[in-house]
Amino acid sequence: MQYKCIPAPMEIIITNKSSYDQAVRSFADLINRESTNGWVFHSMESIKVRHEPGCLARLFGERTTIEEYNMLVF
């Protein structure tokens, strides 16, 4: 079995009912686009990525940051 991961939208801001519908459609569009190529949706997962500052950035006080990313698994 082979899996494929694609980035999912990072943040969806809902201001009214139509925004909610649009957000859901954007996920459905991504899933449907991949299904036309034969991929079957499996799940949505999140991963945390640690970003280490370079030597100079650390020297000027920049700290390690952790960002969370969403991905759709097919």
C-alpha positions as CSV (number, residue, x, y, z in Angstrom):
1,M,0.0,0.0,0.0
2,Q,1.2,3.5,-0.8
3,Y,0.2,6.7,1.0
4,K,0.3,10.3,-0.1
5,C,0.2,13.5,2.1
6,I,-0.8,16.9,0.9
7,P,-0.9,20.2,2.9
8,A,-4.3,21.0,4.3
9,P,-5.4,24.6,4.9
10,M,-3.6,26.0,8.0
11,E,-6.3,28.2,9.4
12,I,-9.9,28.8,8.5
13,I,-11.6,31.8,9.9
14,I,-15.4,31.5,10.1
15,T,-17.4,34.8,10.3
16,N,-20.8,33.6,9.2
17,K,-22.6,30.5,7.9
18,S,-21.5,31.0,4.3
19,S,-17.8,31.0,5.5
20,Y,-18.4,27.6,7.2
21,D,-19.9,26.2,4.0
22,Q,-16.9,27.6,2.0
23,A,-14.4,26.1,4.4
24,V,-16.0,22.7,4.2
25,R,-16.1,22.9,0.4
26,S,-12.4,23.8,0.2
27,F,-11.6,20.6,2.1
28,A,-14.0,18.6,-0.1
29,D,-12.5,20.1,-3.2
30,L,-9.0,19.0,-2.1
31,I,-10.2,15.5,-1.4
32,N,-12.2,15.2,-4.6
33,R,-9.3,16.5,-6.7
34,E,-7.0,13.7,-5.3
35,S,-9.8,11.0,-5.7
36,T,-9.9,11.7,-9.4
37,N,-6.3,10.6,-9.5
38,G,-7.2,7.3,-7.8
39,W,-6.3,8.3,-4.2
40,V,-8.7,7.4,-1.3
41,F,-8.9,9.8,1.6
42,H,-7.6,8.2,4.8
43,S,-7.4,10.9,7.5
44,M,-6.3,14.4,8.4
45,E,-3.2,14.5,10.6
46,S,-1.1,17.3,12.2
47,I,2.7,17.3,12.6
48,K,4.8,19.6,14.7
49,V,8.0,21.1,13.1
50,R,10.7,22.6,15.2
51,H,12.5,25.6,13.6
52,E,16.0,26.2,15.0
53,P,17.4,29.7,14.4
54,G,20.8,30.0,12.8
55,C,24.0,31.1,14.6
56,L,23.5,34.8,14.1
57,A,19.8,34.7,14.8
58,R,20.4,32.9,18.1
59,L,23.1,35.4,19.0
60,F,20.4,38.2,18.6
61,G,18.0,36.4,20.8
62,E,15.8,34.4,18.4
63,R,14.5,31.3,20.0
64,T,13.5,27.9,18.7
65,T,9.9,27.9,17.5
66,I,7.4,25.0,16.9
67,E,4.8,25.2,14.2
68,E,2.0,22.8,13.6
69,Y,1.0,21.8,10.1
70,N,-2.1,19.9,8.9
71,M,-1.9,17.4,6.2
72,L,-4.5,15.2,4.4
73,V,-3.5,11.6,4.1
74,F,-4.6,9.5,1.1
